[in-house]
Amino acid sequence: MSYQVFARKYRPKTFHDVLGQDHVVRTLRNAIEQNRLAHAYLFVGPRGTGKTSTARILAKALNCPGGPKAEFDPENDLCVEIAEGRSLDVLEIDGASNNGVEQVRDLRESVKFAPARGQFKIFYIDEVHMLSNAAFNALLKTLEEPPPHVKFIFATTEVHKILPTILSRCQRFDLRPIPTATIADHLLHIAQLENILLDKAAAWAIAKGADGGMRDAQSMLDQLVAFCGEKIDEANVLDVFGFTSREKIAELTHALVARDTPAALAMIQKEADAGRDLGQLLGELIGCLRGLLVARLDGSTDGEGIPEEQWQALLAQSSQHASDRLLAVIDVFAETEGRMKWASNKRLHFELGAIKAIQALNEFRISDVIKVLKRSSENAASFVSDRPLSMAAEPPIKKLSPASILDSMIDQASEASEPPPREMIATPKPAPASPSPAPDPAPAAAEENPFFQDPLIQAALKKFEGTLIS
């Protein structure tokens, strides 16, 4: 028997084998068990997420002996024919090469014939968005009211290109990108079945590079086996596909958070000279910064594959910066990522983005001024509430801000410096001798108050004293 690649050899055969699409599997299983079968299904999702595999499993469940039933034997002759694409009752059509009106007319003629062995005649059209508008319109009436023995299954990666009249006649299922951890675990399972020593870090690197596509991950593993043999480590993955290790991502993030511009630029230059994909490196960097931001809200968040020791060090280092600063850094890199997609010199834009990101951490914002003013206002309020009992006879002060307190003090000093009218001047009478009163502890207590330690308050007090002397 000829060699079969991992993507075909380990294709899901039953609903239990479908990974990362629990919401789709559960709905289809319940529909089959409750006999609530629709006449048209539409599977939407990125490449390699299981659209074709799920369509074939649904076809097996509908046409299996004694069906429709969710639990079936995938080794049955009829199920094997459907899996291999040679069943007379399940017709798989490529929408890219059969997108004309004539092909749709032939399909409408085939709909009239009863199934040969199964209970249903199933038409599966892959990349259905490639059909022309005329072909879609020719399919409308048949799609809305097909014969009882006919089921339609469509799959597409670009659902926005499908006419709304087609969408309204189908039950839509959105297949999501498969989580990285799920892909990594499945790769380790395949490696165990194939007697391959696959390192966990290597499996994680492959899963991250696959970007949510199981088929891409399996193809990459197949390529690595041809390159490395029966033992694969993370270094092999990085060399073959130009990825960057999680340790390097952590080091670059640490240099940025520590505002070490020379170290960050040196790391970018080193990765570029080693032939790494700078676009992928920037995406990993943004993901790491996003993880640091999420970790402030959820302490149980993992480190996206980064070793625990480095992750904890990053968390401690990033705690020195406010959340809005990290958001500003992510915004800078997001703009840089958009420019790098169309730039010939990606390294230049990456380096400029790193410099701007570090400047965003260092810049002084209006929010910082507001925080200082708010702190000064709180200090003033605490000073008024902590006045000694000797000042209790004075009228209460209501929510005075530092600016209003200073204006009042300066106005009082100006009024005291003006000479009184002549008719009010009289010869003072000698006052009887009396012992000097004890010093009032209020000034000392006021000087120790944090409110008077503010530089702005101290400058205003000096101006106030100068007004009294003059």
C-alpha positions in Angstrom: 0.0 0.0 0.0 1.3 3.5 -0.9 2.3 5.9 1.8 -0.5 8.0 3.3 0.2 11.4 4.8 -0.8 12.1 8.4 -3.5 14.5 7.4 -5.4 11.7 5.5 -4.4 8.8 7.8 -5.6 10.5 10.9 -8.7 12.2 9.5 -11.7 12.0 12.0 -14.0 9.1 11.3 -16.7 9.6 13.9 -18.1 12.5 15.9 -15.9 11.5 18.8 -12.8 12.2 16.7 -13.7 15.8 15.8 -11.5 18.1 18.0 -12.2 21.6 19.0 -15.7 21.8 17.5 -17.9 20.6 20.4 -20.7 23.1 19.7 -21.1 21.7 16.1 -20.8 18.1 17.1 -23.3 18.4 19.9 -25.9 20.1 17.7 -25.6 17.6 14.9 -25.8 14.6 17.3 -28.9 16.0 18.9 -30.5 16.7 15.6 -29.9 13.1 14.5 -31.2 11.6 17.7 -34.3 13.8 17.8 -35.0 13.3 14.0 -34.8 17.1 13.4 -32.8 16.9 10.2 -32.5 20.0 8.0 -32.4 19.8 4.2 -29.3 22.0 3.9 -26.2 22.6 6.1 -23.5 25.2 5.7 -20.1 24.8 7.4 -18.0 28.0 7.7 -14.5 28.2 9.0 -10.8 28.7 8.3 -8.8 26.1 6.5 -8.0 22.8 8.3 -10.6 23.1 11.0 -12.7 20.1 9.9 -15.3 21.2 7.4 -15.0 18.4 5.0 -14.4 15.8 7.7 -17.5 16.9 9.6 -19.5 16.8 6.3 -18.4 13.2 5.6 -19.1 12.1 9.2 -22.6 13.6 8.9 -23.1 11.7 5.6 -22.1 8.5 7.3 -24.5 9.1 10.2 -27.3 9.7 7.7 -26.7 6.7 5.4 -25.2 4.1 7.8 -27.1 0.8 8.1 -30.1 1.3 10.4 -29.6 5.1 10.3 -29.8 7.9 10.7 -27.9 7.5 14.0 -25.1 9.4 15.7 -23.3 6.2 16.8 -22.2 4.1 13.8 -19.4 1.8 12.8 -16.9 3.7 10.7 -15.5 0.3 9.3 -18.8 -0.6 7.7 -18.6 -1.0 3.9 -21.0 1.9 3.2 -19.1 4.2 5.7 -15.8 3.3 4.1 -17.1 4.2 0.7 -18.3 7.6 1.9 -14.9 8.2 3.6 -13.0 7.4 0.5 -15.3 9.5 -1.7 -16.6 6.6 -4.0 -20.1 6.3 -2.7 -22.9 6.7 -5.4 -25.2 8.3 -2.8 -22.7 11.0 -1.6 -21.5 13.3 -4.4 -18.6 15.6 -3.6 -18.4 18.6 -5.9 -15.7 21.2 -6.1 -17.3 24.6 -6.3 -14.2 26.2 -7.8 -14.2 24.1 -11.0 -17.9 23.5 -11.2 -19.3 27.0 -10.7 -21.3 27.5 -13.9 -25.1 27.3 -14.6 -24.7 24.1 -16.7 -23.2 22.2 -13.8 -26.0 23.4 -11.5 -28.6 22.2 -14.1 -26.9 18.8 -14.1 -27.1 18.7 -10.4 -30.8 19.5 -10.5 -31.4 16.6 -12.8 -29.5 14.2 -10.5 -31.6 15.3 -7.5 -34.6 13.5 -9.1 -33.1 10.0 -8.8 -33.4 8.0 -5.6 -30.4 6.9 -3.6 -28.8 3.5 -4.5 -28.0 2.0 -1.1 -28.5 4.6 1.7 -31.6 6.5 2.8 -30.5 9.9 1.4 -28.8 11.3 -1.6 -26.3 13.8 -0.3 -24.6 16.6 -2.3 -21.5 18.1 -0.8 -20.3 21.3 -2.4 -16.8 22.5 -1.2 -15.8 26.1 -1.6 -19.4 27.0 -2.5 -18.6 30.7 -2.5 -16.9 30.1 -5.9 -20.3 29.6 -7.6 -21.4 32.4 -9.9 -24.5 34.4 -9.1 -26.3 32.8 -12.0 -25.5 29.3 -10.6 -26.7 30.4 -7.2 -30.0 31.6 -8.6 -30.4 28.4 -10.6 -30.0 26.5 -7.3 -32.4 28.5 -5.2 -35.7 26.7 -5.9 -34.2 23.2 -5.6 -32.4 24.2 -2.4 -35.5 25.6 -0.8 -37.8 22.6 -1.6 -35.7 19.5 -2.4 -37.1 16.0 -2.5 -37.4 14.2 0.8 -34.5 11.9 0.0 -32.0 14.8 -0.7 -29.6 16.6 1.6 -27.3 19.5 0.8 -24.0 20.2 2.6 -22.0 23.3 1.8 -18.6 24.4 3.0 -16.8 27.7 2.6 -14.0 29.8 4.0 -15.5 33.1 2.7 -19.1 33.2 3.8 -19.5 36.9 2.9 -19.4 35.9 -0.8 -22.5 33.8 -0.6 -25.8 35.3 -1.5 -28.2 36.0 1.4 -30.9 34.1 -0.3 -28.7 31.0 -0.1 -27.7 31.6 3.5 -31.4 31.9 4.6 -32.1 28.4 3.2 -29.3 26.7 5.2 -28.5 25.9 8.8 -25.1 27.6 9.4 -22.4 26.1 11.6 -19.3 28.2 12.3 -16.2 26.1 12.9 -13.6 27.9 15.1 -9.8 27.7 15.0 -8.7 24.8 17.0 -6.9 25.8 20.3 -3.2 25.4 20.4 -3.2 23.1 23.4 -5.6 20.7 21.6 -3.5 20.6 18.5 -0.3 20.0 20.5 -1.9 17.1 22.4 -3.2 15.5 19.2 0.3 15.8 17.6 1.8 14.0 20.7 -0.9 11.3 20.3 0.0 10.8 16.6 3.7 10.7 17.4 3.1 8.0 20.0 1.2 5.9 17.4 3.9 6.4 14.9 6.7 5.6 17.4 8.2 9.1 17.1 9.9 10.9 19.9 8.3 14.3 19.7 9.3 16.9 22.4 6.4 18.8 24.1 8.1 22.1 23.3 8.3 21.0 19.6 4.6 20.0 19.6 3.7 23.4 21.0 5.8 25.2 18.5 4.2 23.3 15.6 0.7 24.0 17.1 1.4 27.8 17.3 2.7 27.8 13.8 -0.4 26.0 12.5 -2.5 29.0 13.7 -5.6 26.9 14.5 -5.5 24.5 11.6 -5.2 20.8 12.4 -4.4 19.8 8.9 -1.5 22.3 8.7 -0.1 21.0 12.0 -0.3 17.4 10.7 1.4 18.3 7.4 4.2 20.1 9.3 4.7 17.1 11.5 4.9 14.9 8.4 7.6 17.2 7.0 9.6 17.1 10.2 9.6 13.4 10.3 11.1 13.4 6.8 13.7 15.9 7.9 14.6 14.6 11.4 13.6 11.0 11.5 12.2 9.5 14.7 13.3 12.2 17.1 12.1 15.8 16.9 12.9 18.6 19.3 12.1 22.3 19.3 15.3 23.3 17.6 14.3 21.3 14.6 11.0 23.0 14.3 12.6 26.4 14.6 15.2 25.6 11.9 12.8 24.1 9.4 9.9 26.6 9.6 11.8 29.8 10.8 9.8 30.1 14.0 11.0 31.8 17.2 11.3 29.9 20.5 9.1 30.9 23.5 12.3 31.7 25.4 13.3 34.3 22.8 9.8 35.8 22.9 10.1 36.1 26.7 13.5 37.7 26.4 12.4 40.3 23.9 9.3 41.1 25.9 11.5 41.6 29.0 13.8 44.0 27.1 10.8 46.0 26.0 9.2 46.2 29.5 12.5 47.0 31.0 12.9 49.9 28.5 16.2 48.5 27.3 16.2 49.8 23.7 19.7 48.5 22.7 18.9 45.0 23.9 15.6 44.9 22.1 17.1 46.1 18.8 20.0 43.6 19.1 17.5 40.7 19.5 15.5 41.8 16.5 18.7 42.0 14.4 19.8 38.6 15.6 16.5 37.0 14.7 16.5 38.6 11.3 20.0 37.5 10.6 19.0 33.9 11.6 16.3 34.0 8.9 13.3 34.0 11.3 9.9 35.2 10.1 9.7 38.7 11.6 6.0 38.9 11.0 5.5 35.7 13.0 7.8 37.1 15.7 5.8 40.3 16.0 2.6 38.3 16.2 4.1 36.2 19.0 5.3 39.3 20.8 1.8 40.9 20.7 0.4 37.7 22.0 2.8 37.7 25.0 1.9 41.3 25.8 -1.7 40.5 25.6 -1.1 37.6 28.0 0.5 39.9 30.5 -2.5 42.3 30.3 -5.0 39.4 30.8 -3.0 38.0 33.7 -3.8 41.2 35.7 -7.4 40.3 35.5 -7.1 36.5 35.8 -4.2 35.3 37.9 -4.8 31.7 36.7 -3.9 32.5 33.1 -1.0 30.4 31.7 2.0 31.8 30.0 1.2 30.8 26.4 3.9 28.1 26.4 6.5 30.3 28.1 8.5 28.6 30.8 7.0 29.2 34.3 10.1 30.9 35.7 10.4 33.4 32.8 6.6 34.0 32.9 6.7 34.9 36.6 9.6 37.2 36.0 7.7 39.0 33.2 4.7 39.4 35.4 6.8 41.0 38.1 8.5 43.3 35.6 5.3 44.4 33.9 3.7 45.2 37.2 5.8 48.4 37.3 3.7 49.8 34.4 0.1 50.8 34.4 -2.4 48.9 32.2 -2.9 51.8 29.9 0.9 51.8 29.1 0.7 48.2 28.1 -2.3 49.0 25.9 -0.4 51.8 24.3 2.5 49.4 23.5 0.1 46.8 22.0 -1.5 49.6 19.8 2.0 50.6 18.5 2.8 47.0 17.6 -0.6 46.5 16.0 0.1 49.5 13.7 3.5 48.1 13.0 2.1 44.7 12.0 -0.2 46.4 9.5 2.7 48.2 7.9 5.0 45.2 7.8 2.5 43.1 5.7 3.2 45.3 2.7 6.7 46.5 3.4 9.8 45.1 1.7 12.1 46.0 4.6 10.2 44.4 7.5 13.2 44.7 9.9 13.2 48.5 9.7 9.5 48.8 10.6 9.9 46.3 13.4 12.8 48.3 14.9 10.9 51.5 14.6 7.9 49.9 16.3 10.1 48.7 19.2 11.5 52.2 19.7 8.1 53.8 19.6 6.8 51.2 22.1 9.6 52.0 24.6 8.9 55.7 24.2 5.2 55.0 24.9 6.3 53.5 28.3 8.4 56.5 29.1 6.1 59.4 28.0 4.3 61.6 30.6 0.5 61.7 30.0 -2.3 64.0 31.2 -3.6 61.0 33.2 -0.5 61.3 35.4 -1.2 65.0 36.1 -4.8 64.1 37.0 -3.5 61.5 39.5 -1.2 64.1 41.1 -3.9 66.7 41.4 -6.3 64.1 42.9 -3.7 63.0 45.4 -3.1 66.7 46.4 -6.9 67.2 46.8 -7.1 64.2 49.1 -4.2 65.5 51.2 -6.0 68.8 51.5 -9.2 67.2 52.6 -7.4 65.1 55.2 -5.7 68.2 56.6 -9.0 70.0 57.0 -10.6 67.0 58.8 -7.6 66.5 61.1 -7.5 70.2 62.5 -6.8 70.5 66.3 -9.6 71.4 68.7 -8.3 75.0 69.1 -9.6 75.6 65.6 -13.0 74.0 66.1 -14.7 77.3 66.6 -14.0 78.4 63.1 -16.7 77.8 60.4 -16.2 74.5 58.6 -14.5 74.4 55.3 -16.4 72.5 52.6 -14.4 70.5 50.1 -11.7 73.0 49.4 -9.3 72.2 46.5 -5.6 73.3 46.7 -6.2 76.1 44.2 -9.1 77.6 46.1 -7.2 77.4 49.4 -4.2 79.3 47.9 -6.4 82.0 46.4 -8.1 82.6 49.7 -4.8 82.8 51.5 -3.4 85.4 49.0 -6.6 87.5 49.2 -6.4 87.7 53.0 -2.8 88.7 52.8 -3.6 91.5 50.3 -6.4 92.9 52.6 -4.1 92.8 55.6 -1.3 94.8 53.9 -3.6 97.8 53.0 -3.5 100.7 55.6 -6.7 101.5 57.6 -8.6 104.8 57.1 -7.5 107.8 59.0 -10.6 108.2 61.1 -10.1 104.7 62.4 -6.5 105.4 63.7 -6.3 106.1 67.5 -3.6 106.3 70.1 -3.2 102.8 71.4 -3.6 102.3 75.2 -0.9 100.5 77.0 -2.0 96.9 77.6 -1.5 95.4 81.0 1.4 93.0 81.4 0.4 89.4 81.1 2.4 86.2 80.8 3.1 85.2 77.2 0.7 82.6 75.9 1.9 79.1 75.2 2.7 78.4 71.6 -0.2 77.1 69.5 0.6 73.5 68.4 -1.5 74.0 65.2 1.3 75.4 63.0 3.6 72.6 63.8 0.9 70.0 63.1 0.1 71.8 59.9 3.7 71.8 58.8 3.9 68.0 59.3 0.8 67.4 57.2 1.6 65.9 53.8 -0.4 68.6 52.1 2.2 71.2 52.9 5.0 69.0 51.6 3.7 69.4 48.0 6.1 71.7 46.0 3.2 73.7 44.6 1.9 74.4 48.2 5.3 75.4 49.5 5.8 77.9 46.6 2.5 79.5 47.3 3.3 79.8 51.0 6.5 81.6 50.3 4.5 84.1 48.1 2.0 84.5 50.9 4.8 85.3 53.5 6.4 87.8 51.1 3.0 89.6 50.8 2.7 89.9 54.6 6.2 91.3 55.0 5.6 93.9 52.3 
